[in-house]
Amino acid sequence: MRILAAVIACSACSHNVYTPPTRAFPLETPTTVKAGKYGVQLEASGHGKSPDVGAGTVRLRRGIEDNLEASIEATYAKAGNKLATDTSQQMFTTRAGVKLRPDEMQFVAVSAGLGAGAFAGGPFASADVGGVAAYEMCRFTPFIGGSAYVSQPLDAQRVDTTEEGKMPGTFVDSPETTVGVQVRVGVSVNLSSCEAHATSLVLGFGLDHFWDDDSDRGLASGGAALSLDFGD
């Protein structure tokens, strides 16, 4: 994942252990939930190759103003590669954020968030900022978004990323402060009325790159989401 593939690497890749962000594959358009109303989004995504990483996110949104919403989300991710040791390949994160859609520019929105999580490299905290632009139509809304984040280990642990078939301890690293950028493009398919846009299926593709003190890595991701808004 931009997240966990950053954590467990392979023989064909860097064995550096990066500190992940708290978001897996957010698929969002500029639309915000109306004041006092709620929305739920369920996301599933796949990330990288060798290892292949799967992730799922549940996001709860609430409108503060008609153009401003707050959200909380929880993410679980797991890598599928075989290791020489019992190193955990799971990650759990939580994040709280806000998204603003300016009244003068309804086709864009900006967002920011803070979160924390835990993985094999220990607990960590992360902050992110981003933006998204879209062309809204009745049934199809194409969009492009990007974000940047910084993640900081809180109690860095040494992680053995040695693959199955090699001597345990061959590749061991500890996470460091990591910065990254995420770019995603996609389309939101409106499944309800043109006026409501209350139920949507969102599909997307993403590219990610991250850096720590002595290395960097990039990968591709893809995902889908179901977005449900409640109330007019």
Secondary structure, 3 states (H helix, E strand, C coil): CCCCCCCCCCCCCCCCCECCCCCCCCCCCCCCCCECCEEEEEEEEEECCCCCEEEEEEEEEEEEECCEEEEEEEEEEEECCCECCCCCCEEEEEEEEEEECCCCCCCEEEEEEEEEEEECCEEEEEEEEEEEEECCCCCEEEEEEEEEEEEEECCCCCEECCECCCCCCCCEECCECEEEEEEEEEEEEECCCCCCCCEEEEEEEEEEEEECCCCEEEEEEEEEEEEEEECC
